[in-house]
Amino acid sequence: MQDQGPSRRKRTGGRLVRSQKKKRHQLGNEPTETTVGEPRFRVVDARGDNRKIRALSTNTAQVADGEETVEAEIEDVSENPANVNYVRRNIITKGAVIETSAGTARVTSRPGQTGQVSAVVIEE
């Protein structure tokens, strides 16, 4: 989402003039909507000397079940509290409930920021 900045008006209705332009780190980006499918990634520059790996699509997840962690195949997105439309579009975000080969799991990582899907098995 692009940063639109503060209002151009004060509470009283008077005009506010910006004292400075936006700096590069204050600009935003459109959200990376990670889908289920053939793995595709994009490397983007972050603030400082850092990089972010955005997962554009992925089909594997690191699923933790108690003490053990296994790599499982993602089959489907069954619930996503971030947006109800993400379920039918198979978009994975943090908190999404996914169907995997290791069972139903909730995503604990941010695939659009870290480039990987980490999840924990949920009991039903």
N, C-alpha and C positions, 0 to 999 in steps of 0.2 A: 504494500500500500504506500502510495506517495505521501510524504509529509506535507500537509497543506499549511502548516504554521498557525500561529495565533490569529485571532480576529483582527481586522483592520480598524475596528471601532472600540472605544472604551465603553464602560458600563453606562456612562452618561450620554453616549452617542457621539462624542467627539472623535476625530480621526486620530489613529495611531500611525506614526511613520516608523518603519523599521530602522533600527540603528545600524544594522549590518545585513549583508546578504547571507543566504544559507551556506554553511560550509559543506564540503563533500560528505563528511560523515553524518550529517543531519538529513541527507536525502534518503528516501526509502526505496524499496523495490516491490514489485508485484510478488505475492506469495507463490512459493514453489509448491504446486499441487502434485505431490508424488502419487503416481498411479501404480496399479498392479500390472506387471508385464515384463518384457525383456529389459534387463538392467541397462539404464542410461544415466550418466552422471554429467554434471557441469561444475567446473572449478571457477569460483568467483573470488575477486579480491575483497578482503575485509579490512577493517581499520587496523592501522599499524602495518606490521610486516606479516600479517596473517592471511590465510586463505580459508574459504569455506567450500566444502564439497556438497553440492546440492544433488539429491537423488531425484531425477525426473521421473524414473520408473524403476521398480525393483520387484523381484519375485521371491526373495529369500528374507528370512528374519532369524535373529538370534533369540531363541525362546528359552526362558529360564523356568524350570520346574523345581522349586525348592533349592537343592544344592547343585543340581545339574543344569548345564546349558547346552542346548543342541541347535544346530542350524536346520530350520524347517522351511518347507515350501509354503508360500502364501497362496491360498486358494481364493479367498473372497473377503470383502469388507462387509461385516454384518451390522455394525452400528458405529456412528460417528457423532459424538456430542457437539463437535465444532460446527457442523452444518448438516442438516438432514439430507440435503441434495448430494453430499459427498458419498453416501452409501451406494446410490445407483450409479455414480460415476466411478466407483472403486478408488477413491482418493484416500490415502493414508496420512493421518496427522497424529500428533501426540494425543493419547486418550482414546484412539479409535479401537474398536473391537474387531479382530480379524480371525478368520478361520484358517488354521494352518494344518500341516500334516501331523503336528504334535498336539493338536487340540485347539480349543478356543483361547485366544490370548488378547491382552490389552497392551497397546503400544506405549512404551515408556520413554522412547527417544523422540527426537525431532528430525525426521528424515530429510526435510527441506534444508536443514542447517548442518547436520552431521553426515548425511549421506548413507546412513545405515538404519535398519529397523531393529530395535531391541524391544522385547515384549516379555510379559510374564503370563503364565497359564492362569486362567480364572476358573474357579469351581462353579458349576451350575447346579 
